[in-house]
Amino acid sequence: MDILEKLNAYRAQEQQLAWEGRFVDYLDLVRKNPKIAETAHSRIYHMIESAGIDTDEQGRKHYRFFESEIFGLDVALERLVEEYFHSAARRLDVRKRILLLMGPVSGGKSTIVTMLKRGLERYSRTDEGAVYAIKGCPMHEEPLHLIPQELRPDFEQALGVRIEGNLCPSCRIRLQQDYNGKIEDVLVERILFSEDERVGIGTFSPSDPKSQDIADLTGSIDFSTISVYGSESDPRAYRFDGELNKANRGLMEFQEMLKCDEKFLWHLLSLTQEGNFKAGRFALISADEMIIAHTNETEYKAFIANKKNEALQSRMIVMPIPYNLRVTDEVKIYEKLVRQSDLKNVHIAPHALRTAAIFSILTRLKESKKQGMDLVKKMYLYDGSSVEGFKEKDVQELRAESPDEGMSGIDPRYVINRISSALIRRDTACINALDVLRAIKEGLDQHPSITRDEREKLLNYISIARKEYDDEAKKEVQKAFVYSYEESAKTLLENYLDNVEAYCNWQKIKDPITGEEIDPDEKLMRSIEEQIGISENAKKAFREEILIRISTYARRGKKFDYNSHERLREAIERKLFADLKDVVKITTSTKTPDATQLKKINEVTKRLIDEHGYCPVCANELLRYTGSLLNR
């Protein structure tokens, strides 16, 4: 399909969405589907719900609506959707509150708001999210507002809806002059939300308090028409083009709300509580819209410290949006930012983003008082990895121990900026984990606001991140050196499990070569268990744990394999690598390799490229670096 055909198809699709009819036709639509007359809060919740909701084993909800852009904020999003959107959709009192997202810079606040705005634009183009308004109304008014107050109870019962709000001044005068008061003849049209067209979505950003006019929010008098209509109180002499007018039926974003002048915020008091606001020389104007704002923690604390703001503060629902605390999700954030930048054509070596993510997460975590717990263990627990001596219950206790965790630390954009800096400095099409860490360190040196103590702490986190990378680098190379690695690991695992089963059941095993029955190979089992620090006293409990896991899998009809027990897998890997360490050390560190060593290096390089995502540049750099590590 060429470009012109796509344009024609788009135009035809837009024309199909158009609908126009009289008020009586609209009543038929409402009678068949009362949902089209829902409130703005209800519409937003159903938009999120329609994308799908998943529930994990812990009972936490995950919303597919956010999953393409927001990572690692499942707990915050669940609280946001359930405590605010869901409650507001059911007309509970929270819908009369301003939603204030509060959190650190680059934490995802603006992204959440943008997703809601873009989502509303898409949703209003679906049958489920269709929105209708009085044709020609500058505020895209709900047509049911045409029904007189005295008749509303009867209509509500007949249609199965609730009618809230009054006609805007513009529609009130048009009803009399254009339709002679016959509401059944008033024209109604389908509207499509659009921020660009200023339909159902408004955005207000603070500027210089001296130059900003309240008309930006509530509209203004059109002085050129006063001579025609004779009065400033005539709706035809007023432009209903403020952000509060245009956001009616949808969403209104207040960017950096707490930086606004007080007179702008006062208009929100009656809007949130009563659903109306004052504009010009008119009675209160009804508006059905969700007010969402965002700010950082410092500005919020300054705001609540001012006694003048108590009235507005009581009309806010504050939702903390912390930084992500999971390494795997932090990597997804970096990958998203890379795709959005000019870095998308640059090769980033495996583990480079993960190493940067480890550093970032460490800066956001709080020290725990729990015995035996350090930041690295905490990081892995939060990431869903198993850590010896700790369970899921401990993760919940750790989160409860530091409820404000994630509200400070290094933000994702800083890391992406440092990656950009590393690329420019190296002038290469590939960067690795060491390049990223080096660039992050140099960035700290250029930060005059960082104190000496903070700098020392951050440098320590860089050291920890590098140590974690060193372990991954050695493991990656050693894995590439093992011919048929998975087969070797599987064979070693089966051998270990046979011996463990015999040991726990006080049985002997059959020698595969001679066929004679022999005692379980204690030396083999201990050589594997010692790789992950299983002591002599703990070996029996560990082996019994493995057998229990095997029986659990069998009951569920699943096969216990190499990836079924993370710690056992780690032990198998370490055992294989330990046996191969000397071969790797000699091969990778030899400056003038012989033909056999050169052949082996070429095979390993090819495997790193084909199976592990390296390019020729970073594969060779990895081999040289690993050789130096193994020789230390």
ZAKOLLO-779737 format. One record per residue (C-alpha): residue in one letter; chain; x, z, y. Coordinates in Angstrom, 3 decimals. Example, Ala and Ser with C-alpha at 12.3 -4.5 7.8 and 13.67 -1.06 7.14 Angstrom:
- lokol_nugu_xx_zz_yy
- A_A_12.300_7.800_-4.500
- S_A_13.670_7.140_-1.060
***
This chain:
- lokol_nugu_xx_zz_yy
- M_A_0.000_0.000_0.000
- D_A_1.507_-1.029_3.315
- I_A_1.288_0.931_6.571
- L_A_-1.736_-0.956_7.923
- E_A_-3.682_-0.336_4.718
- K_A_-2.877_3.358_4.945
- L_A_-4.105_3.435_8.537
- N_A_-7.350_1.712_7.555
- A_A_-7.849_4.102_4.634
- Y_A_-7.251_7.105_6.915
- R_A_-9.699_5.754_9.512
- A_A_-12.343_5.183_6.841
- Q_A_-11.862_8.705_5.509
- E_A_-12.302_10.182_9.002
- Q_A_-15.478_8.151_9.494
- Q_A_-16.879_9.461_6.204
- L_A_-16.434_13.015_7.459
- A_A_-18.514_12.338_10.571
- W_A_-22.093_13.663_10.525
- E_A_-24.716_13.836_13.244
- G_A_-28.316_14.905_13.164
- R_A_-30.975_16.976_14.864
- F_A_-31.252_20.745_14.655
- V_A_-33.995_20.451_12.035
- D_A_-31.594_18.408_9.859
- Y_A_-28.994_21.135_10.250
- L_A_-31.539_23.748_9.112
- D_A_-31.970_21.769_5.885
- L_A_-28.201_21.851_5.346
- V_A_-28.113_25.616_5.909
- R_A_-31.070_26.154_3.581
- K_A_-29.212_24.309_0.790
- N_A_-25.849_25.950_1.547
- P_A_-25.976_29.114_3.716
- K_A_-22.174_29.314_3.541
- I_A_-21.769_26.668_6.276
- A_A_-23.073_29.222_8.807
- E_A_-20.449_31.840_7.866
- T_A_-18.298_33.687_10.409
- A_A_-14.760_32.686_11.330
- H_A_-13.289_35.606_9.341
- S_A_-15.325_34.693_6.280
- R_A_-14.280_31.050_6.577
- I_A_-10.591_31.983_6.686
- Y_A_-10.877_34.253_3.646
- H_A_-12.718_31.617_1.612
- M_A_-10.078_29.083_2.646
- I_A_-7.362_31.331_1.154
- E_A_-9.491_32.102_-1.906
- S_A_-10.224_28.428_-2.587
- A_A_-6.507_27.705_-3.097
- G_A_-6.476_30.109_-6.059
- I_A_-5.583_33.731_-6.748
- D_A_-3.353_34.820_-9.652
- T_A_-2.996_38.381_-10.962
- D_A_0.254_39.550_-12.592
- E_A_0.801_42.141_-15.334
- Q_A_0.982_44.964_-12.773
- G_A_-2.406_43.928_-11.364
- R_A_-0.934_42.553_-8.131
- K_A_-2.592_39.510_-6.608
- H_A_-0.665_36.378_-5.677
- Y_A_-2.233_33.831_-3.337
- R_A_-1.404_30.201_-3.987
- F_A_-2.316_29.370_-0.403
- F_A_0.954_30.916_0.803
- E_A_3.263_30.147_-2.124
- S_A_4.722_26.889_-0.779
- E_A_6.125_28.480_2.395
- I_A_6.226_32.280_2.002
- F_A_8.481_33.910_-0.585
- G_A_9.011_37.528_-1.586
- L_A_6.175_38.968_0.528
- D_A_3.569_39.333_-2.220
- V_A_2.877_43.014_-1.477
- A_A_2.507_42.412_2.278
- L_A_0.306_39.342_1.728
- E_A_-1.934_41.163_-0.751
- R_A_-2.450_43.931_1.775
- L_A_-3.076_41.392_4.545
- V_A_-5.652_39.405_2.590
- E_A_-7.470_42.295_0.910
- E_A_-7.420_44.899_3.677
- Y_A_-8.103_42.514_6.546
- F_A_-9.407_39.065_5.599
- H_A_-11.527_40.120_2.624
- S_A_-12.971_43.152_4.413
- A_A_-13.622_41.142_7.586
- A_A_-15.307_38.399_5.543
- R_A_-17.801_41.028_4.323
- R_A_-18.577_41.937_7.957
- L_A_-16.882_45.314_7.719
- D_A_-15.598_46.877_10.911
- V_A_-12.064_45.456_10.610
- R_A_-13.381_42.089_11.799
- K_A_-13.751_43.756_15.198
- R_A_-10.014_44.336_15.337
- I_A_-7.092_42.201_16.492
- L_A_-4.763_41.411_13.613
- L_A_-1.205_42.210_14.711
- L_A_1.635_41.080_12.450
- M_A_4.619_43.303_13.147
- G_A_8.063_42.750_11.708
- P_A_11.666_41.639_12.261
- V_A_12.704_38.210_13.560
- S_A_12.483_35.296_11.112
- G_A_10.532_37.482_8.711
- G_A_7.663_35.013_8.254
- K_A_5.124_36.158_10.875
- S_A_4.928_32.818_12.699
- T_A_4.949_30.953_9.392
- I_A_1.905_32.901_8.182
- V_A_-0.005_32.087_11.391
- T_A_1.005_28.421_11.256
- M_A_-0.136_28.188_7.627
- L_A_-3.516_29.664_8.575
- K_A_-3.921_27.142_11.417
- R_A_-2.891_24.138_9.332
- G_A_-4.995_25.441_6.452
- L_A_-8.096_25.639_8.664
- E_A_-7.533_22.064_9.793
- R_A_-7.452_20.888_6.163
- Y_A_-10.279_23.176_5.029
- S_A_-12.681_21.924_7.722
- R_A_-12.239_18.445_6.240
- T_A_-13.532_19.551_2.828
- D_A_-17.172_19.827_1.731
- E_A_-16.697_23.541_1.101
- G_A_-15.249_24.216_4.566
- A_A_-17.497_21.933_6.636
- V_A_-18.276_23.253_10.140
- Y_A_-21.133_22.131_12.368
- A_A_-21.639_22.621_16.118
- I_A_-24.032_21.744_18.920
- K_A_-23.018_18.282_20.063
- G_A_-21.393_18.264_23.479
- C_A_-20.845_22.033_23.562
- P_A_-17.413_22.805_25.065
- M_A_-17.182_25.855_22.765
- H_A_-18.294_24.065_19.555
- E_A_-21.143_26.543_19.261
- E_A_-22.938_27.567_16.070
- P_A_-26.298_25.688_16.201
- L_A_-28.243_28.730_14.928
- H_A_-27.632_30.338_18.322
- L_A_-30.438_28.061_19.562
- I_A_-32.979_30.242_17.754
- P_A_-34.578_32.787_20.130
- Q_A_-33.783_36.465_19.464
- E_A_-37.432_37.253_18.661
- L_A_-37.579_34.663_15.856
- R_A_-34.194_35.367_14.290
- P_A_-35.339_37.925_11.660
- D_A_-37.751_35.349_10.205
- F_A_-35.123_32.605_10.190
- E_A_-32.506_34.918_8.669
- Q_A_-34.837_35.789_5.813
- A_A_-35.850_32.180_5.232
- L_A_-32.309_30.779_5.356
- G_A_-30.388_33.672_3.777
- V_A_-28.006_34.015_6.715
- R_A_-27.235_36.388_9.576
- I_A_-27.305_35.081_13.128
- E_A_-24.971_36.729_15.640
- G_A_-24.233_35.616_19.185
- N_A_-25.991_33.904_22.079
- L_A_-25.963_30.415_23.557
- C_A_-23.139_29.702_25.934
- P_A_-24.155_28.990_29.574
- S_A_-23.462_25.280_29.143
- C_A_-25.778_24.872_26.142
- R_A_-28.417_27.075_27.736
- I_A_-28.812_24.745_30.736
- R_A_-28.539_21.584_28.595
- L_A_-31.307_22.853_26.320
- Q_A_-33.669_22.999_29.297
- Q_A_-32.575_19.882_31.154
- D_A_-31.748_17.477_28.310
- Y_A_-34.175_18.629_25.606
- N_A_-36.997_20.254_27.622
- G_A_-36.529_23.455_25.624
- K_A_-37.246_21.785_22.246
- I_A_-34.498_23.261_20.082
- E_A_-35.529_21.174_17.055
- D_A_-34.378_18.028_18.890
- V_A_-30.933_19.331_19.889
- L_A_-28.203_17.148_18.419
- V_A_-25.760_18.736_15.967
- E_A_-22.485_17.242_14.734
- R_A_-19.805_18.068_12.208
- I_A_-16.542_19.166_13.821
- L_A_-13.032_19.062_12.431
- F_A_-10.692_21.854_13.437
- S_A_-7.565_20.643_15.216
- E_A_-5.034_22.484_17.293
- D_A_-3.973_19.240_18.959
- E_A_-7.566_18.365_19.894
- R_A_-8.265_22.014_20.843
- V_A_-11.150_22.358_18.416
- G_A_-11.514_25.754_16.696
- I_A_-7.840_26.676_17.064
- G_A_-6.265_28.125_20.206
- T_A_-2.747_29.258_21.032
- F_A_-1.759_31.418_23.973
- S_A_1.862_32.033_24.897
- P_A_2.961_34.407_27.691
- S_A_4.885_33.042_30.649
- D_A_5.807_34.303_34.095
- P_A_3.175_36.966_34.983
- K_A_3.255_35.807_38.621
- S_A_2.236_32.249_37.797
- Q_A_0.024_32.719_34.743
- D_A_-3.705_32.564_35.441
- I_A_-6.489_34.272_33.509
- A_A_-8.169_30.859_33.508
- D_A_-5.768_29.938_30.697
- L_A_-7.880_32.219_28.516
- T_A_-11.422_31.998_29.888
- G_A_-11.691_28.653_31.715
- S_A_-12.115_28.083_35.446
- I_A_-14.399_26.805_38.209
- D_A_-14.348_23.059_38.821
- F_A_-14.327_23.134_42.637
- S_A_-14.820_19.358_42.852
- T_A_-18.361_19.736_41.441
- I_A_-19.589_22.701_43.514
- S_A_-20.851_20.365_46.239
- V_A_-22.883_18.532_43.585
- Y_A_-24.394_21.571_41.837
- G_A_-24.435_23.893_44.834
- S_A_-23.252_27.103_43.177
- E_A_-20.245_28.578_41.402
- S_A_-22.627_30.197_38.916
- D_A_-23.940_26.825_37.707
- P_A_-22.443_26.193_34.212
- R_A_-21.982_22.515_35.085
- A_A_-19.500_23.564_37.793
- Y_A_-17.369_25.472_35.286
- R_A_-14.730_24.212_32.880
- F_A_-15.036_26.081_29.548
- D_A_-11.551_25.027_28.554
- G_A_-9.683_28.326_28.157
- E_A_-8.036_29.193_24.860
- L_A_-10.772_31.719_24.027
- N_A_-13.402_29.016_24.592
- K_A_-11.684_26.390_22.491
- A_A_-10.762_28.763_19.630
- N_A_-14.423_29.647_19.065
- R_A_-15.486_29.337_15.384
- G_A_-11.875_29.541_14.213
- L_A_-8.597_31.228_15.048
- M_A_-6.862_32.300_18.231
- E_A_-3.103_32.958_18.134
- F_A_-1.493_35.239_20.691
- Q_A_2.227_34.532_20.615
- E_A_4.327_37.563_21.552
- M_A_1.093_39.278_22.528
- L_A_2.634_42.534_23.732
- K_A_4.671_40.660_26.340
- C_A_1.457_39.572_28.061
- D_A_0.307_41.035_31.347
- E_A_-2.279_43.818_30.945
- K_A_-5.097_41.840_32.605
- F_A_-4.884_39.252_29.826
- L_A_-5.219_41.891_27.125
- W_A_-8.235_43.582_28.740
- H_A_-10.370_40.527_27.939
- L_A_-9.768_41.192_24.267
- L_A_-11.461_44.609_24.339
- S_A_-15.049_43.340_24.435
- L_A_-14.206_40.184_22.487
- T_A_-13.003_42.133_19.470
- Q_A_-15.570_44.932_19.583
- E_A_-18.694_43.131_20.780
- G_A_-17.886_39.490_20.056
- N_A_-18.082_38.347_23.666
- F_A_-15.978_38.039_26.827
- K_A_-16.525_37.702_30.579
- A_A_-15.846_34.428_32.366
- G_A_-16.785_33.268_35.847
- R_A_-20.128_34.324_37.292
- F_A_-21.937_34.269_33.968
- A_A_-23.317_36.803_31.554
- L_A_-21.068_37.757_28.636
- I_A_-20.143_34.695_26.567
- S_A_-20.331_34.996_22.764
- A_A_-17.327_33.967_20.714
- D_A_-16.730_34.093_16.961
- E_A_-13.012_33.866_16.360
- M_A_-10.225_35.732_14.645
- I_A_-7.562_37.024_17.025
- I_A_-4.125_37.089_15.426
- A_A_-0.939_38.141_17.196
- H_A_2.648_38.887_16.229
- T_A_5.455_40.978_17.644
- N_A_8.601_42.830_16.640
- E_A_8.923_46.542_15.937
- T_A_10.751_47.427_19.175
- E_A_8.076_45.903_21.408
- Y_A_5.320_47.522_19.358
- K_A_6.850_50.986_19.711
- A_A_7.162_50.464_23.474
- F_A_3.533_49.317_23.583
- I_A_2.095_52.346_21.775
- A_A_4.243_54.690_23.879
- N_A_2.286_53.569_26.977
- K_A_-0.876_55.674_27.316
- K_A_-2.596_52.835_29.216
- N_A_-2.708_50.818_25.997
- E_A_-4.632_53.356_23.903
- A_A_-7.940_51.470_24.141
- L_A_-6.408_48.212_22.977
- Q_A_-4.278_49.933_20.352
- S_A_-7.410_51.366_18.724
- R_A_-8.735_47.829_18.384
- M_A_-5.731_46.587_16.417
- I_A_-4.996_46.370_12.719
- V_A_-1.200_46.423_12.408
- M_A_0.194_44.685_9.333
- P_A_3.942_45.193_8.710
- I_A_5.631_41.961_7.598
- P_A_9.071_43.033_6.335
- Y_A_11.943_40.874_5.155
- N_A_11.891_39.709_1.561
- L_A_13.781_42.054_-0.798
- R_A_14.144_39.798_-3.864
- V_A_17.297_37.725_-4.327
- T_A_15.542_34.889_-6.170
- D_A_12.925_34.579_-3.423
- E_A_15.607_34.717_-0.724
- V_A_17.235_31.698_-2.375
- K_A_13.860_29.879_-2.175
- I_A_13.705_30.675_1.551
- Y_A_17.186_29.192_2.069
- E_A_16.265_26.116_0.022
- K_A_13.174_25.630_2.200
- L_A_15.204_25.966_5.420
- V_A_17.824_23.565_4.061
- R_A_15.120_20.966_3.314
- Q_A_13.832_21.313_6.867
- S_A_17.300_20.874_8.395
- D_A_19.979_18.207_8.529
- L_A_21.693_19.924_5.583
- K_A_19.372_18.348_3.027
- N_A_21.873_15.580_2.179
- V_A_24.753_18.036_1.725
- H_A_25.657_19.297_-1.746
- I_A_25.562_23.074_-1.932
- A_A_27.392_24.353_-5.001
- P_A_25.492_26.478_-7.538
- H_A_25.493_30.221_-6.708
- A_A_26.368_29.559_-3.033
- L_A_22.855_30.325_-1.781
- R_A_22.437_33.138_-4.314
- T_A_25.665_34.778_-3.130
- A_A_24.454_34.594_0.476
- A_A_21.089_35.995_-0.661
- I_A_22.799_38.976_-2.328
- F_A_24.555_39.756_0.947
- S_A_21.313_39.455_2.948
- I_A_19.264_41.626_0.574
- L_A_21.944_44.350_0.545
- T_A_21.738_44.572_4.352
- R_A_17.969_45.206_4.116
- L_A_17.934_47.866_1.405
- K_A_17.942_51.605_2.046
- E_A_20.142_54.016_0.105
- S_A_18.211_55.902_-2.579
- K_A_18.412_59.601_-3.426
- K_A_17.580_58.842_-7.056
- Q_A_20.412_59.907_-9.373
- G_A_22.538_57.059_-10.703
- M_A_21.004_54.537_-8.303
- D_A_23.131_52.408_-5.973
- L_A_22.242_49.423_-3.809
- V_A_23.351_46.831_-6.384
- K_A_21.207_48.358_-9.139
- K_A_18.319_48.637_-6.703
- M_A_18.749_44.986_-5.756
- Y_A_18.587_43.868_-9.387
- L_A_15.593_46.100_-10.130
- Y_A_13.694_44.655_-7.170
- D_A_14.573_41.177_-8.428
- G_A_12.938_41.862_-11.775
- S_A_16.145_42.278_-13.780
- S_A_16.485_45.108_-16.283
- V_A_18.962_47.856_-15.383
- E_A_20.017_50.386_-18.006
- G_A_18.320_53.735_-17.558
- F_A_15.578_52.501_-15.211
- K_A_12.041_51.161_-15.729
- E_A_9.165_49.646_-13.727
- K_A_8.026_53.137_-12.783
- D_A_11.367_53.670_-11.031
- V_A_10.835_50.513_-8.958
- Q_A_7.521_51.882_-7.693
- E_A_9.173_55.215_-6.846
- L_A_11.977_53.424_-5.002
- R_A_9.476_51.483_-2.884
- A_A_7.563_54.675_-2.108
- E_A_10.824_56.422_-1.194
- S_A_11.495_53.929_1.639
- P_A_8.174_52.534_2.919
- D_A_9.875_50.883_5.932
- E_A_12.448_49.111_3.800
- G_A_12.970_45.501_4.828
- M_A_12.153_46.027_8.500
- S_A_15.821_45.547_9.422
- G_A_18.830_43.611_8.165
- I_A_20.218_40.082_8.296
- D_A_17.588_37.378_8.855
- P_A_17.488_34.116_6.826
- R_A_18.132_31.843_9.815
- Y_A_21.440_33.583_10.509
- V_A_22.637_32.598_7.027
- I_A_21.464_28.988_7.434
- N_A_23.221_28.826_10.824
- R_A_26.435_30.068_9.217
- I_A_26.113_27.478_6.431
- S_A_25.809_24.820_9.138
- S_A_28.924_26.217_10.771
- A_A_30.811_26.073_7.463
- L_A_29.854_22.425_7.016
- I_A_31.014_21.441_10.480
- R_A_34.289_23.287_10.066
- R_A_35.093_21.863_6.651
- D_A_33.853_18.355_7.426
- T_A_32.872_17.891_3.792
- A_A_29.782_16.927_1.835
- C_A_29.964_20.046_-0.350
- I_A_30.279_23.788_0.283
- N_A_30.584_26.663_-2.174
- A_A_29.876_30.400_-2.185
- L_A_33.293_31.301_-0.741
- D_A_32.761_28.928_2.199
- V_A_29.409_30.582_2.915
- L_A_30.785_34.133_2.726
- R_A_33.713_33.169_4.941
- A_A_31.342_31.677_7.520
- I_A_29.121_34.786_7.429
- K_A_32.163_36.999_8.034
- E_A_33.303_34.871_10.977
- G_A_29.808_35.081_12.414
- L_A_30.019_38.893_12.392
- D_A_33.215_38.707_14.438
- Q_A_31.344_36.701_17.080
- H_A_28.535_39.295_17.355
- P_A_29.356_41.595_20.290
- S_A_26.240_43.709_19.647
- I_A_27.426_44.866_16.206
- T_A_29.076_48.297_16.326
- R_A_32.261_49.105_14.428
- D_A_30.363_51.146_11.815
- E_A_27.789_48.405_11.316
- R_A_30.548_45.822_10.972
- E_A_32.332_47.887_8.302
- K_A_29.091_48.240_6.369
- L_A_28.389_44.495_6.559
- L_A_31.944_43.645_5.467
- N_A_31.434_45.926_2.475
- Y_A_28.268_43.988_1.575
- I_A_30.257_40.742_1.775
- S_A_32.786_42.245_-0.663
- I_A_30.009_43.237_-3.070
- A_A_28.479_39.748_-2.851
- R_A_31.854_38.201_-3.594
- K_A_32.355_40.465_-6.626
- E_A_28.959_39.399_-7.972
- Y_A_29.959_35.766_-7.418
- D_A_33.291_36.287_-9.167
- D_A_31.456_37.517_-12.256
- E_A_29.089_34.531_-12.151
- A_A_31.975_32.081_-11.638
- K_A_33.897_33.407_-14.640
- K_A_30.754_33.386_-16.749
- E_A_29.919_29.804_-15.711
- V_A_33.378_28.460_-16.539
- Q_A_33.643_30.367_-19.789
- K_A_30.191_29.127_-20.752
- A_A_31.287_25.544_-20.042
- F_A_34.406_26.060_-22.187
- V_A_32.369_27.119_-25.211
- Y_A_31.578_24.037_-27.244
- S_A_27.907_24.060_-28.298
- Y_A_27.481_27.331_-26.417
- E_A_23.847_27.883_-27.307
- E_A_24.531_27.298_-31.015
- S_A_27.469_29.714_-30.953
- A_A_25.394_32.349_-29.191
- K_A_22.481_31.864_-31.591
- T_A_24.741_32.219_-34.624
- L_A_26.336_35.394_-33.264
- L_A_22.882_36.794_-32.398
- E_A_21.485_36.127_-35.893
- N_A_24.545_37.759_-37.434
- Y_A_24.146_40.815_-35.211
- L_A_20.410_41.151_-35.933
- D_A_20.965_40.924_-39.698
- N_A_23.460_43.778_-39.492
- V_A_21.262_45.874_-37.179
- E_A_18.256_45.507_-39.494
- A_A_20.327_46.577_-42.478
- Y_A_21.814_49.500_-40.536
- C_A_18.437_50.846_-39.325
- N_A_16.808_50.467_-42.751
- W_A_19.767_51.971_-44.654
- Q_A_20.247_48.717_-46.554
- K_A_23.128_46.464_-47.457
- I_A_23.488_42.795_-46.521
- K_A_24.500_39.851_-48.665
- D_A_27.858_38.198_-47.932
- P_A_27.064_34.520_-47.172
- I_A_30.176_33.327_-49.023
- T_A_30.636_35.623_-52.064
- G_A_27.001_36.674_-52.409
- E_A_27.931_40.316_-52.973
- E_A_26.130_43.143_-51.202
- I_A_28.196_44.855_-48.508
- D_A_27.706_47.514_-45.846
- P_A_26.566_46.408_-42.352
- D_A_29.519_45.185_-40.268
- E_A_29.973_48.136_-37.906
- K_A_33.001_46.514_-36.274
- L_A_30.988_43.395_-35.340
- M_A_28.043_45.392_-33.968
- R_A_30.256_47.657_-31.875
- S_A_32.296_44.704_-30.534
- I_A_29.055_43.316_-29.084
- E_A_27.507_46.605_-27.914
- E_A_30.669_47.740_-26.156
- Q_A_30.453_44.673_-23.907
- I_A_27.538_46.314_-22.042
- G_A_28.771_49.906_-22.229
- I_A_26.713_51.165_-25.199
- S_A_28.477_54.367_-26.283
- E_A_28.948_55.571_-29.840
- N_A_26.216_58.164_-29.328
- A_A_23.785_55.620_-27.874
- K_A_24.283_52.848_-30.457
- K_A_21.529_54.069_-32.836
- A_A_18.897_54.202_-30.069
- F_A_19.917_50.736_-28.811
- R_A_19.680_49.209_-32.288
- E_A_16.292_50.798_-32.908
- E_A_15.118_49.452_-29.531
- I_A_16.093_45.950_-30.661
- L_A_14.119_46.313_-33.901
- I_A_11.063_47.564_-31.999
- R_A_11.298_44.562_-29.679
- I_A_11.491_42.200_-32.705
- S_A_8.409_43.763_-34.317
- T_A_6.496_43.613_-30.993
- Y_A_7.250_39.893_-30.718
- A_A_6.217_39.367_-34.350
- R_A_2.841_41.083_-33.777
- R_A_2.189_38.771_-30.839
- G_A_3.106_35.712_-32.876
- K_A_6.219_35.071_-30.789
- K_A_9.760_34.440_-32.020
- F_A_12.532_36.775_-30.923
- D_A_15.318_34.548_-29.618
- Y_A_18.439_34.538_-27.479
- N_A_16.518_35.166_-24.250
- S_A_14.138_37.848_-25.554
- H_A_16.303_40.842_-24.661
- E_A_18.283_40.513_-21.440
- R_A_20.896_43.182_-22.154
- L_A_21.529_41.900_-25.671
- R_A_21.893_38.376_-24.309
- E_A_24.425_39.674_-21.787
- A_A_26.348_41.425_-24.581
- I_A_26.422_38.237_-26.699
- E_A_27.664_36.203_-23.730
- R_A_30.382_38.702_-22.886
- K_A_31.537_38.829_-26.503
- L_A_31.821_35.046_-26.666
- F_A_33.623_34.945_-23.329
- A_A_35.986_37.762_-24.243
- D_A_37.051_35.853_-27.359
- L_A_37.655_32.757_-25.231
- K_A_39.205_34.380_-22.173
- D_A_42.844_33.621_-22.980
- V_A_42.097_29.950_-23.652
- V_A_40.273_29.617_-20.323
- K_A_43.022_31.463_-18.451
- I_A_45.781_29.215_-19.742
- T_A_43.837_25.980_-19.262
- T_A_42.550_26.630_-15.739
- S_A_45.723_28.114_-14.269
- T_A_48.278_25.605_-15.589
- K_A_49.668_23.539_-12.703
- T_A_50.971_20.788_-14.997
- P_A_48.566_20.706_-17.966
- D_A_49.561_18.795_-21.100
- A_A_47.382_16.075_-22.587
- T_A_45.302_18.517_-24.656
- Q_A_44.709_20.860_-21.735
- L_A_43.903_17.959_-19.420
- K_A_41.365_16.633_-21.904
- K_A_39.772_20.069_-22.127
- I_A_39.625_20.397_-18.313
- N_A_37.977_16.978_-18.025
- E_A_35.402_17.936_-20.680
- V_A_34.619_21.205_-18.907
- T_A_34.383_19.473_-15.510
- K_A_31.967_16.932_-16.971
- R_A_29.856_19.709_-18.474
- L_A_29.776_21.584_-15.145
- I_A_28.602_18.407_-13.409
- D_A_26.085_17.270_-16.044
- E_A_24.594_20.608_-17.069
- H_A_25.178_23.091_-14.249
- G_A_24.602_21.123_-11.043
- Y_A_28.175_20.891_-9.715
- C_A_29.717_17.873_-8.027
- P_A_33.339_16.778_-8.721
- V_A_34.555_18.606_-5.588
- C_A_33.029_22.028_-6.263
- A_A_33.616_21.776_-10.041
- N_A_37.377_21.432_-9.508
- E_A_37.350_24.174_-6.867
- L_A_35.504_26.461_-9.303
- L_A_38.090_25.872_-12.056
- R_A_41.010_26.609_-9.727
- Y_A_39.331_29.738_-8.366
- T_A_38.400_31.043_-11.823
- G_A_41.941_30.467_-13.032
- S_A_43.252_32.660_-10.216
- L_A_40.666_35.357_-11.041
- L_A_41.593_35.474_-14.713
- N_A_45.294_35.766_-13.889
- R_A_44.837_38.815_-11.650
***
